[in-house]
Amino acid sequence: MTFALSSAASGVLASIPSPSISYIDLGPLRIHFYALCIVAGIIVAVFLTNARLTRRGAEKWVVIDICLLAVPIAIVFARIYHVVTHLGFYFGPDSNPWNPFQPGSVWAIWEGGIAIYGALIGGAIGAYLGCRWTGIRFWTFADALAPGLIIAQAMGRFGNWFNQELFGQPTDLPWGLEIDPGNSAIPVGLPEGTLFQPTFLYEVIWNLLGAAVILWAGRRFTLQWGKQFALYLVWYSAGRIVWESIRIDPSDIILGLRTNVWAAIIGVVLGIAIFVVQSRRHHGLEPSPYAPGRESKAPGAVDSTDPTDFVDVSEPPATNDTVGTSATSSPATK
């Protein structure tokens, strides 16, 4: 009986199939599902961040102004980080690093190859500049962004599933990931039908749990001054250390560890440092989401689309005029 139950349980999920397509063509335009996953994640992060900032008292949709700087700079740094940590891909023998009209150039971001930690570095720079522009406190914005950011990263990982990339070591687990036999990332010598660790799925689950933890901890302990973002760094990076360690895609190795493992370790240390330093520097609550002197409007100003909010509809003041006095002035005395 025990064996039968165990066999039934293990047979519930024999494997996870990979999608057979990763893009669609609309006329001359090719749309990659990976890009759609990233764009969808950005949209979710923007809406959630806007809602959280607005509840704190910030102007509605000020997040758009910040993202106008943060998103493009994040994408540029994500590409730079990927190229720097995979120099052999772009500057090896017979490579073509600089010609954007040939495949394999450093500019061909549409071919794939962006790094989350590069995006975090560039996004932080862009967000800091955007906050200086709009007057929003940088750490207030970072806290508002934290849960939306980790949800966006979870959504982006589905792009790896569509691309059949960045999977883990071979496994015989019932949730192993199917990969097409012709995939160049499969190590030589493995038999056809080998299943692999679905690292994309592990990170999706971990990130969504992280979003729930950040939202809960932020409310339960009133975390401000960047401490929710610090929690994000620790949570995301701790999981990334594990997932990165079981991936088999090529990566530069430093002192026996993949470069992204080192980046994740730095992320954990940085998150702890931010939490400790900000806890010591700020004991009270943030007085405003805006930097001093940068408030979007005076205290007590009305935020409403009702035009009567700006019109005096009160009764006119009483006067000393006697009843029956003419409203017109009398002729001047000669």
Salt bridges, closest charged atoms under 4 A:
ASP25 OD1 - ARG30 NE 2.83
GLU203 OE2 - ARG157 NE 2.99
GLU244 OE1 - ARG240 NE 2.93
GLU244 OE1 - ARG247 NH1 3.37
GLU244 OE2 - ARG258 NH2 3.03
ASP249 OD1 - ARG247 NE 2.98
ASP249 OD2 - ARG258 NH2 3.07
GLU286 OE1 - ARG56 NH1 2.66
ASP303 OD2 - LYS297 NZ 3.66
